[in-house]
Amino acid sequence: MTDIIEMAKQQLVDGGYSVKTTDDNDGPVLLFENDAVLGFVLCFPDAGIMLERWKEISQRIFTCEQFALRRAESKAWNAYLVLLTSTPGDYGENIMLGGIEEDLVGTRKIARAGVADAGDVCSALLPLLAIRNAPRLNALDMSAEIRLRTTELPRDLVEGFLSSASEGTLIQLLEEDK
């Protein structure tokens, strides 16, 4: 469980969050925060225990951190509870984990089973992380693209626009088409 917390800590630090680890009766808790979001990461031994105990443990943590949540003001509306376990859940457990994520009472929730490595942690935390890869766009012939998309306009007008004709010339071409 500590390994998952450490991997989550690294992902969140790399994502620009301030993080702090604290201890709860049931294990370490990772607190994270940036300018817009705050939250908690909890780890469980398995999906069954997560499903059984997540509400109780999260309520205890929220009670302990209530003053920090109050100081967060508007960020408290963008609070996350991240629940992770390294052991995979069975089909039914995974369906119920989806139900946890749909429970928007108090915080947004991310619940994942089978989080075994840094890639899995990154996938679980994607809603909290900035987009890391810019889209790659191919070079585009803008003139050809404009001609392709302006088939409803008079051809002379489009060619005048593409050849940087004066505003007066373009208006004259528009009037001639009427």
C-alpha positions as CSV (number, residue, x, y, z in Angstrom):
1,M,0.0,0.0,0.0
2,T,2.8,2.4,0.8
3,D,4.2,1.8,-2.7
4,I,1.0,3.0,-4.3
5,I,1.0,6.1,-2.1
6,E,4.6,6.9,-3.1
7,M,3.7,6.4,-6.8
8,A,0.7,8.6,-6.4
9,K,2.7,11.2,-4.6
10,Q,5.3,11.3,-7.4
11,Q,2.6,11.6,-10.1
12,L,0.8,14.4,-8.2
13,V,4.1,16.3,-7.5
14,D,5.0,16.0,-11.2
15,G,1.5,17.3,-12.0
16,G,2.1,20.5,-9.9
17,Y,0.4,19.6,-6.7
18,S,1.6,20.2,-3.2
19,V,1.5,16.9,-1.3
20,K,1.7,15.8,2.3
21,T,1.5,12.3,3.8
22,T,-0.2,11.7,7.1
23,D,-1.2,8.6,9.0
24,D,-4.7,7.4,9.7
25,N,-5.5,4.4,11.9
26,D,-5.8,2.3,8.7
27,G,-2.6,3.4,7.0
28,P,-1.1,6.4,5.2
29,V,-3.2,9.1,3.6
30,L,-1.8,11.3,0.9
31,L,-3.2,14.9,0.9
32,F,-2.8,16.9,-2.3
33,E,-3.7,20.4,-3.4
34,N,-3.1,22.9,-6.1
35,D,-4.7,26.3,-7.0
36,A,-8.0,24.7,-8.0
37,V,-8.2,21.1,-6.5
38,L,-7.6,19.4,-3.3
39,G,-8.0,15.8,-2.2
40,F,-7.0,12.6,-0.5
41,V,-5.5,9.3,-1.7
42,L,-6.3,6.2,0.4
43,C,-5.1,2.7,-0.3
44,F,-6.8,-0.5,0.7
45,P,-5.5,-4.2,0.9
46,D,-8.2,-5.3,-1.6
47,A,-11.4,-4.2,-3.4
48,G,-13.6,-6.0,-0.9
49,I,-12.2,-4.1,2.0
50,M,-12.3,-0.8,0.0
51,L,-16.0,-1.3,-0.7
52,E,-16.7,-2.2,2.9
53,R,-14.8,0.5,4.6
54,W,-14.3,3.5,2.3
55,K,-17.2,5.6,3.7
56,E,-16.2,5.1,7.3
57,I,-12.5,5.8,6.7
58,S,-13.2,8.8,4.5
59,Q,-15.6,10.3,7.0
60,R,-13.0,10.0,9.7
61,I,-10.4,11.7,7.5
62,F,-12.8,14.5,6.5
63,T,-13.5,15.1,10.2
64,C,-9.8,15.3,11.0
65,E,-9.2,17.6,8.0
66,Q,-12.4,19.7,8.4
67,F,-10.5,22.9,9.2
68,A,-8.3,22.5,6.1
69,L,-11.4,21.9,4.0
70,R,-13.0,25.1,5.4
71,R,-9.9,27.1,4.7
72,A,-10.0,25.8,1.1
73,E,-13.2,27.8,0.5
74,S,-14.1,27.5,-3.2
75,K,-11.6,24.6,-3.7
76,A,-13.8,22.5,-1.4
77,W,-16.2,22.3,-4.3
78,N,-13.5,20.6,-6.3
79,A,-12.4,18.0,-3.7
80,Y,-11.4,14.5,-4.7
81,L,-11.3,11.2,-2.8
82,V,-9.0,8.7,-4.5
83,L,-9.4,5.1,-3.4
84,L,-6.8,2.6,-4.7
85,T,-5.9,-1.0,-4.2
86,S,-3.2,-3.1,-5.9
87,T,-5.2,-6.3,-6.0
88,P,-7.6,-6.7,-8.9
89,G,-11.3,-6.7,-8.2
90,D,-13.7,-9.3,-9.6
91,Y,-16.4,-8.3,-12.0
92,G,-18.9,-7.5,-9.3
93,E,-16.4,-5.5,-7.2
94,N,-15.4,-3.5,-10.3
95,I,-19.1,-2.6,-11.0
96,M,-19.5,-1.5,-7.4
97,L,-16.3,0.6,-7.6
98,G,-18.0,2.4,-10.5
99,G,-20.9,3.1,-8.2
100,I,-18.5,4.8,-5.7
101,E,-17.4,7.1,-8.5
102,E,-21.0,8.0,-9.3
103,D,-21.5,9.0,-5.6
104,L,-20.9,12.7,-5.8
105,V,-21.9,13.4,-2.2
106,G,-19.2,15.6,-0.5
107,T,-16.4,14.9,-3.0
108,R,-15.7,13.6,-6.4
109,K,-14.4,10.1,-6.2
110,I,-11.9,7.9,-8.1
111,A,-12.0,4.2,-7.2
112,R,-9.6,1.7,-8.9
113,A,-8.6,-1.9,-8.2
114,G,-5.6,-3.6,-9.8
115,V,-3.3,-0.6,-9.5
116,A,0.0,-2.4,-9.6
117,D,2.5,0.1,-11.1
118,A,3.2,3.7,-11.9
119,G,1.4,3.4,-15.2
120,D,-1.8,2.2,-13.4
121,V,-1.4,5.0,-10.9
122,C,-1.1,7.6,-13.7
123,S,-4.2,6.1,-15.4
124,A,-6.2,6.3,-12.2
125,L,-5.1,9.9,-11.6
126,L,-5.7,11.1,-15.2
127,P,-8.7,13.3,-14.2
128,L,-6.4,15.2,-11.9
129,L,-3.4,15.5,-14.2
130,A,-2.8,18.0,-16.9
131,I,-2.7,16.8,-20.5
132,R,0.9,15.8,-21.0
133,N,1.1,15.3,-24.8
134,A,0.3,18.1,-27.2
135,P,-1.6,16.9,-30.3
136,R,0.4,16.3,-33.4
137,L,-1.0,18.0,-36.4
138,N,0.2,17.4,-40.0
139,A,1.2,20.4,-42.1
140,L,-1.8,21.8,-43.9
141,D,-2.1,23.7,-47.2
142,M,-4.4,26.5,-45.9
143,S,-5.3,27.8,-49.3
144,A,-6.4,24.4,-50.5
145,E,-8.4,23.9,-47.3
146,I,-10.2,27.2,-47.7
147,R,-11.0,26.4,-51.3
148,L,-12.4,23.0,-50.2
149,R,-14.6,24.5,-47.4
150,T,-16.0,27.5,-49.4
151,T,-17.7,25.7,-52.3
152,E,-20.9,27.8,-51.6
153,L,-19.1,31.1,-52.3
154,P,-18.3,32.4,-55.8
155,R,-14.9,31.1,-56.9
156,D,-13.7,34.7,-57.9
157,L,-14.4,35.9,-54.4
158,V,-12.5,33.0,-52.8
159,E,-9.5,33.6,-55.1
160,G,-9.6,37.3,-54.4
161,F,-9.5,36.7,-50.7
162,L,-6.6,34.2,-51.1
163,S,-4.7,36.7,-53.2
164,S,-5.0,39.3,-50.5
165,A,-7.2,41.6,-52.7
166,S,-8.3,44.8,-51.2
167,E,-11.5,45.1,-49.2
168,G,-13.0,47.2,-51.9
169,T,-12.3,44.6,-54.6
170,L,-13.8,41.8,-52.4
171,I,-17.0,44.0,-51.9
172,Q,-17.2,44.6,-55.6
173,L,-16.9,40.8,-56.3
174,L,-19.7,40.2,-53.7
175,E,-22.0,42.8,-55.4
176,E,-21.3,41.3,-58.9
177,D,-22.5,37.9,-57.7
178,K,-25.9,39.2,-56.6
